[in-house]
Amino acid sequence: MLLRTLVLILMSLFAGGYFLLLSTPFIAAAETISIDGTGDSQLLLRQLGDLFQQQNPDDQILVPNSVGSGGGIQLLLAGRTTLARVARPLKPKEQAEGLQHQIFAYSPIVFVANLPTPCLQNISETEVVAVFEGTINSWAQLGSCPEHKIYVANREDGDSSRTVLEEKIPALKQIGQLAGRTIYSTPETYDTLNQYPYSFGYLPKSQVRKGYLTILDFDGISASIDNVQQGRYPLAVPLGIAWKGELSGLAERFVAFLTSDDARQIMLQMSVMPALRR
């Protein structure tokens, strides 16, 4: 009698679809993470996030507008972002607070010019210093360019790209009053330079999109991946991801994805040198 009752219960469950439900494999819930921080890797990580989402359609990668490396670190420490975009090494104090960091790429820093005619392809270290100190203030003093004021776009003290330039070109740090206008984010710098003819400035190459800007060689060396890799082009900023504690879930999977062949291909397409795999 008991056996017959059990058989009837199982038949009822099967007929009602419950058997199928119980046998269905567990499906992980969709996840969303935010990666806040520097504008130096903003465009690149949006491209990488889009590719990751194509491969993992139930997950979402958010890459908000720039708040700088320091801003991303502060959001991370406050628990308001999952990962932080940084373009500098972590400071000892940040490491002491439990933050970890992984460099995933290096982006050349390039000098760019918005010139209506292709009159300049290269700028020397001496000329760069002279432009930022204001002793060269007309495009006619460079190459075969026309007589026109140079509108200089500079970055604030402590900016990652400016820091790299001052390390590699020490004379820049000795300038008391820099020429031009100071801009406080990489995306805004790109927009300003792209908008105004006869402007001059510098950007991570990964942030230079199609537009009116000419990327200049520096001391006769182009900012190619090969030249950066071989050390011939000296100006490059490290692009990294920071986190607090142990990685898990979507954050862990996305950080691992940054070293994948697919991610490295996107980096190369955007003129960024992928970091060596661990």
Secondary structure, DSSP 8 states (H G I E B T S, - for coil): -HHHHHHHHHHHHHHTTHHHHHHS-------EEEEEE-STTHHHHHHHHHHHHHHSTT-EEE--S--HHHHHHHHHHTTS-SEEEESS---HHHHHTTEEEEEEEEEEEEEEEE-SS---SEE-HHHHHHHHHTS--BGGGSTT--S-B-EEEEE-TT-HHHHHHHHHSHHHHT-SS-SSEEES-HHHHHHHHHHSTTEEEEEEGGG--SSSEEEEEETTB---HHHHHTTSS--EEEEEEEEES---HHHHHHHHHTTSHHHHHHHHHTT-EE----
